[in-house]
Amino acid sequence: MEFLKSNLTRIRRLFLAAAGLFLLVFFLRWGYLLVFTDHDIIVTPPHFSGSFYVPSYRGRQVNIATEKISQADFAGNITVIDQKYEKTANISSVSGRFDEDHERLRALIGAHDAIVQTENLQGLPGSQSLSMTIGVVPQQFDDMVAALRELGTLRSFTVNRTDKTNEFNSLLAHQEVLRTTRASYAALQEFGGSIQDMLLLQERILVVETELQHLGVDLGIFATEHSFSTINLTLREHEVPGVSVQFVLRSAFNSFLWTTGAAIIASVVILGLLAAVTVGAWLRLQANALLKKSDSDEDA
């Protein structure tokens, strides 16, 4: 009876220790999710057309800026090139004074000579959400980003700069190919032919003309007179800035799943080690028994 009580006490202590460790890991993971996550991620995938890469900006808001860069070759000759680049800032903030911050945002847009390119305001008072794409001249980009970071409580912030010079050159090369193709088709029309051949040739010319028009739209984004950088801003309203009930509950659920998975993995590893130690001890006992039996047989 005493042996059973002793084992039950050990099992109870072991269970309480495991539960305490589980809760400790759970709360640490939950705290990490509450403090360091809930970031907005904006990804712009590339567009591929044909057998080689041809950038296309149709159907999405893109701002391209131009900057003159001086490069020196091995002989010391200086070459000035127009670098085309896309610079984007992604800012996500929450505010307990949404209407005031909204008015400050409008004032900042006017003060920095920026333009609103897309805007989406939704939700009722108390849970409003504003998503805005702002185009700003590159010279005002850093100052405006710094000012926008002061709106509400900043939750996430990234700045990305991507060189687009090669894509611009690719568009120009593709445009030249299409122009050469159009000229070749126009030359063929002068030789005449059957009505079916002429209709087919005219159809191909129409396809080339359509693609040239599309390329003209893409190349227009690279025009120096429309040089802008992009700021993607998300401003959400919360009564308690930076915290929402949904996010707290979602973080708790994810933390529980993560801790449970970690506990299962740890249990499997521990059981595997115990099994290995047990098998090793058993094999050692068997080996000792065989050695003892062998010694006994030799003595006999």
Phi and psi in degrees as a GROMACS rama.xvg file:
@    title "Ramachandran Plot"
@    xaxis  label "Phi"
@    yaxis  label "Psi"
@TYPE xy
-62.5378  -36.8569  GLU-2
-63.2681  -41.8127  PHE-3
-65.4128  -43.6064  LEU-4
-62.5032  -39.7775  LYS-5
-62.5863  -42.819  SER-6
-66.0017  -40.7042  ASN-7
-63.1302  -39.2701  LEU-8
-63.0782  -42.4801  THR-9
-64.7383  -41.0418  ARG-10
-64.5567  -41.1556  ILE-11
-62.5828  -43.9745  ARG-12
-64.7187  -40.7725  ARG-13
-64.0893  -40.8883  LEU-14
-64.8821  -44.9186  PHE-15
-63.2998  -38.8911  LEU-16
-64.6675  -43.1207  ALA-17
-64.5595  -42.4006  ALA-18
-64.2674  -40.5338  ALA-19
-63.9823  -41.8005  GLY-20
-64.7149  -39.759  LEU-21
-61.4246  -46.8874  PHE-22
-64.8279  -38.6839  LEU-23
-61.8328  -47.9007  LEU-24
-64.4823  -38.815  VAL-25
-61.0566  -48.7656  PHE-26
-69.0639  -33.7714  PHE-27
-64.6947  -44.1094  LEU-28
-65.3948  -41.3009  ARG-29
-62.6241  -45.1355  TRP-30
-61.2945  -38.896  GLY-31
-62.6182  -44.5689  TYR-32
-65.0907  -38.2791  LEU-33
-67.4295  -34.5809  LEU-34
-90.3044  -42.155  VAL-35
-109.143  1.71917  PHE-36
-120.816  -159.718  THR-37
70.0089  39.9742  ASP-38
-90.1912  149.457  HIS-39
-86.1705  137.754  ASP-40
-121.074  123.145  ILE-41
-115.966  119.571  ILE-42
-122.559  129.897  VAL-43
-112.329  105.195  THR-44
-74.0236  150.531  PRO-45
-73.654  161.05  PRO-46
-114.605  133.109  HIS-47
-116.157  141.726  PHE-48
-144.988  128.77  SER-49
75.2051  -160.493  GLY-50
-86.0608  -10.332  SER-51
-133.345  164.256  PHE-52
-72.8846  122.483  TYR-53
-127.969  107.946  VAL-54
-64.4242  141.731  PRO-55
-136.2  136.725  SER-56
-117.852  14.8656  TYR-57
-70.6214  134.205  ARG-58
88.9547  1.02006  GLY-59
-144.681  148.606  ARG-60
-80.2332  119.043  GLN-61
-133.318  135.571  VAL-62
-117.996  128.528  ASN-63
-115.881  132.007  ILE-64
-108.678  159.507  ALA-65
-123.767  136.362  THR-66
-139.372  132.507  GLU-67
-82.2722  127.514  LYS-68
-123.983  134.361  ILE-69
-96.569  130.608  SER-70
-126.428  140.785  GLN-71
-111.765  135.817  ALA-72
-89.9555  -173.767  ASP-73
-63.1648  -27.6613  PHE-74
-84.9807  -2.73553  ALA-75
88.7287  4.62307  GLY-76
-74.9008  134.442  ASN-77
-95.6659  128.842  ILE-78
-121.52  130.13  THR-79
-101.788  124.252  VAL-80
-121.513  153.19  ILE-81
-93.4781  104.524  ASP-82
-82.0177  128.116  GLN-83
-97.5034  129.644  LYS-84
-146.177  155.561  TYR-85
-112.86  121.225  GLU-86
-120.011  123.225  LYS-87
-131.652  132.834  THR-88
-111.263  133.659  ALA-89
-114.328  116.559  ASN-90
-123.571  128.201  ILE-91
-126.909  124.03  SER-92
-137.539  160.69  SER-93
-124.06  152.792  VAL-94
-142.815  137.452  SER-95
-91.5618  -7.27129  GLY-96
-126.298  67.6361  ARG-97
-61.7673  -46.8469  PHE-98
-63.4643  -41.0017  ASP-99
-65.1526  -44.2883  GLU-100
-66.8521  -31.4359  ASP-101
-64.6141  -42.9164  HIS-102
-65.1556  -40.1984  GLU-103
-62.9041  -38.1691  ARG-104
-61.188  -45.3769  LEU-105
-62.1138  -39.5482  ARG-106
-65.5042  -39.9375  ALA-107
-65.61  -37.345  LEU-108
-62.0164  -43.6117  ILE-109
-68.9103  -38.7649  GLY-110
-66.8737  -28.8365  ALA-111
-103.038  14.0399  HIS-112
54.5645  37.4793  ASP-113
-92.6977  167.732  ALA-114
-127.533  143.789  ILE-115
-88.1457  118.052  VAL-116
-96.9598  -38.4276  GLN-117
-139.944  148.798  THR-118
-150.28  136.397  GLU-119
-140.454  109.895  ASN-120
-113.799  122.938  LEU-121
-142.983  163.36  GLN-122
98.6241  159.597  GLY-123
-91.5894  162.09  LEU-124
-53.6357  130.264  PRO-125
106.718  -22.8596  GLY-126
-147.027  40.1078  SER-127
-79.3921  155.729  GLN-128
-141.663  130.24  SER-129
-120.491  124.161  LEU-130
-117.763  129.633  SER-131
-143.488  137.688  MET-132
-108.07  122.813  THR-133
-117.693  131.325  ILE-134
-100.837  128.49  GLY-135
-137.076  144.999  VAL-136
-63.8904  144.651  VAL-137
-54.6156  -31.8713  PRO-138
-67.6204  -25.4214  GLN-139
-99.5293  -1.94513  GLN-140
-60.6267  -54.3013  PHE-141
-62.7483  -42.3639  ASP-142
-64.8054  -40.3441  ASP-143
-70.7589  -38.9384  MET-144
-61.2164  -43.4697  VAL-145
-61.1461  -39.6308  ALA-146
-69.9422  -39.5784  ALA-147
-68.5113  -28.1987  LEU-148
-66.5053  -17.9868  ARG-149
-85.6465  -8.21874  GLU-150
-75.2473  126.4  LEU-151
60.1074  -146.643  GLY-152
-111.998  118.194  THR-153
-68.2525  129.53  LEU-154
-108.182  -35.504  ARG-155
-154.468  153.482  SER-156
-157.465  128.965  PHE-157
-142.661  149.452  THR-158
-130.535  126.86  VAL-159
-124.793  136.223  ASN-160
-125.972  125.687  ARG-161
-126.234  127.902  THR-162
-71.6738  132.006  ASP-163
-119.356  12.0706  LYS-164
-62.4211  -44.0199  THR-165
-64.6956  -36.5577  ASN-166
-67.4776  -38.3202  GLU-167
-62.3441  -45.2229  PHE-168
-64.1629  -35.3749  ASN-169
-64.7411  -39.6372  SER-170
-63.6443  -43.0419  LEU-171
-62.2932  -41.7247  LEU-172
-65.5583  -41.967  ALA-173
-65.4809  -37.705  HIS-174
-62.9449  -40.964  GLN-175
-64.7033  -38.9505  GLU-176
-62.2594  -44.0354  VAL-177
-66.4533  -37.5042  LEU-178
-64.7849  -40.3102  ARG-179
-64.2312  -41.0348  THR-180
-63.6359  -42.5476  THR-181
-62.4986  -40.9508  ARG-182
-64.7718  -37.4594  ALA-183
-65.8709  -42.0235  SER-184
-64.4746  -40.0589  TYR-185
-64.3656  -36.5655  ALA-186
-66.914  -36.1801  ALA-187
-66.05  -30.5158  LEU-188
-62.223  -28.8442  GLN-189
-68.6596  -22.5579  GLU-190
-79.9954  -11.5873  PHE-191
73.1301  -170.725  GLY-192
151.344  -169.559  GLY-193
-70.6297  162.961  SER-194
-62.837  -38.4492  ILE-195
-63.3806  -42.7297  GLN-196
-65.2827  -40.3896  ASP-197
-66.1022  -38.2494  MET-198
-66.4882  -41.1797  LEU-199
-64.9043  -40.341  LEU-200
-66.0171  -40.8853  LEU-201
-65.1316  -34.9735  GLN-202
-65.1631  -41.3135  GLU-203
-67.1644  -37.2159  ARG-204
-63.5738  -38.8293  ILE-205
-64.2462  -39.5264  LEU-206
-63.1616  -42.8281  VAL-207
-65.3393  -42.0248  VAL-208
-61.9719  -40.4355  GLU-209
-63.6367  -42.9844  THR-210
-66.9882  -35.6716  GLU-211
-65.0255  -37.5239  LEU-212
-64.8938  -41.3483  GLN-213
-64.0151  -41.5356  HIS-214
-63.9688  -34.7791  LEU-215
-62.9768  -36.3602  GLY-216
-65.4586  -45.7634  VAL-217
-63.4133  -42.65  ASP-218
-67.9159  -27.8239  LEU-219
-63.4207  -26.3885  GLY-220
-66.5727  -27.1927  ILE-221
-85.5686  0.639027  PHE-222
-62.0336  135.9  ALA-223
-62.5321  -35.3408  THR-224
-69.2216  -12.7329  GLU-225
-114.821  37.5921  HIS-226
-76.01  112.474  SER-227
-135.973  157.551  PHE-228
-114.326  162.065  SER-229
-113.077  139.564  THR-230
-125.002  116.679  ILE-231
-96.983  113.256  ASN-232
-114.944  133.011  LEU-233
-124.034  121.721  THR-234
-123.961  116.443  LEU-235
-112.699  145.816  ARG-236
-96.8363  131.162  GLU-237
-140.144  142.191  HIS-238
-64.6522  -37.8563  GLU-239
-108.958  104.391  VAL-240
-53.6383  129.502  PRO-241
88.7949  -5.91881  GLY-242
-132.138  134.786  VAL-243
-131.933  149.38  SER-244
-60.8209  -41.84  VAL-245
-60.7032  -42.4899  GLN-246
-67.7325  -39.7601  PHE-247
-62.5682  -45.6239  VAL-248
-67.2103  -40.9305  LEU-249
-64.6705  -39.5911  ARG-250
-65.3466  -39.3841  SER-251
-64.3299  -42.3405  ALA-252
-65.1124  -45.0659  PHE-253
-64.1792  -36.2796  ASN-254
-66.4723  -38.7904  SER-255
-64.399  -44.6032  PHE-256
-62.9051  -43.7816  LEU-257
-63.3314  -43.7658  TRP-258
-67.8731  -38.9865  THR-259
-62.7084  -44.2612  THR-260
-62.7119  -41.4617  GLY-261
-64.4425  -37.6112  ALA-262
-66.3097  -40.7853  ALA-263
-63.4731  -45.5769  ILE-264
-62.3654  -43.6901  ILE-265
-63.0717  -39.6935  ALA-266
-63.5805  -42.8523  SER-267
-63.0164  -42.3945  VAL-268
-63.9195  -45.1677  VAL-269
-64.1523  -44.2589  ILE-270
-63.2239  -37.5714  LEU-271
-64.3639  -41.5379  GLY-272
-65.0935  -43.1669  LEU-273
-62.3098  -41.3473  LEU-274
-63.1755  -41.6536  ALA-275
-64.2058  -42.562  ALA-276
-64.7432  -40.5511  VAL-277
-64.0727  -46.2124  THR-278
-63.7423  -40.5736  VAL-279
-63.071  -41.8535  GLY-280
-64.7895  -40.8816  ALA-281
-63.6215  -43.0339  TRP-282
-64.1689  -36.9112  LEU-283
-65.8143  -41.3437  ARG-284
-63.1164  -41.857  LEU-285
-63.4807  -40.9486  GLN-286
-64.9517  -41.08  ALA-287
-64.0892  -39.488  ASN-288
-63.8912  -41.6783  ALA-289
-65.6422  -37.7677  LEU-290
-66.5212  -41.2143  LEU-291
-63.0167  -42.3317  LYS-292
-65.5961  -37.6852  LYS-293
-66.0996  -40.1786  SER-294
-65.9142  -37.2764  ASP-295
-65.0928  -40.5601  SER-296
-66.0925  -37.7528  ASP-297
-68.339  -39.314  GLU-298
-66.1784  -35.2232  ASP-299
